[in-house]
Amino acid sequence: MFKKDIPASTRSKVKSSVQRGLRQRFVEAHPGFEPFIEEILPKKAQLDAVKLPDKCTLYTIASTPLFFQPLDGPPLPHLRLVHAYPSALPTVQIDRGAIRFVLSGAALMAPGLTSAGGQLPDAEHKLEKGDVVAVMAEGKETACLVGALCVGTEEIKSKGKGVAIDEGHYLGDGLWRLVLD
């Protein structure tokens, strides 16, 4: 999604009424963040909107990225927010072999999740197509990718092949390297 460096963009202040709506949409889309929403987005804090290429907006407080919102989708948490609140999103794990592909911006393929080092939730906690997940890497402590599943976890397990996440925000991409001063 953000493979290239992101050029300097326009920054604007978000009105409080818009901020309330964004806050509500973010919690609705990612209920795991609800217990932390006062810390993440205090009601009196000044939220800034940074216009990015590809019709996407990044929302920040005091130059700290919180979440970004594509024009046609729900707000997605920035990896720095996922690192600060690691239990807020459901997680899946890729094996060591998939790490270099994910960090180069390639689509996350099902074999990286179904092999010996990969982990998917059990059937009782299955995830559906469109669910946003934090992708952990075997042997690492923080998420390396955040993105929406292209197929449900049960289908990933049964087929064992195909694309699991086709685009997202990963460590080292343009959004990660964006300097907001």
C-alpha positions, 0 to 999 in steps of 0.5 A: 500500500505504501511501498514508496516514500511518502512526499511532504503532504498537507496537514490540517486540524480536524474539527471536534465534531469530525474528531468525534465521528472518527473516534466512533468509527475507529472503535466500531471498526476495531473494538479491541481499542475501545478500552484504550481510546481515551489514551489514544485519542483524548477528547481535548487533544488536537487531531491533525489530518495529513493528506497522503497519496492514493486518496488516503488520510493519516490522522495524528496527534502531536506528530504521532501517527494513530490511524489512516483511512483510505477514501473508500474504507474504514480507519486502519491502525498505524503499526506504531499504535498496534505496537503500543496496544498489541492485544487490541487486534486479532493476530496471526503469525507468519513463519520465518520464511515469509518475513522477507517477502512481507517486509518487501511489500509482497502480498501475504500468502497462505503458506506463510500462515499454514506452515510449521512456524505460522499460526492461525486462530482455532475454529472457535476464534476464526476470523472472517474475510475483511477482518483487520489483523496484526501479523506477527512474525515467528521469533519476533515480538512486535507486529510486522504488518497490519491489513485486512484478510482477503479470505477467512482463516478457516478457508486459509487452513483448508486451501493452504494456498492463495493470497491471505492479505494483499495489501497493508501497512508493514514495517519499513514502508513509506507510511512507517518512514514518514517523518511528521515534524 
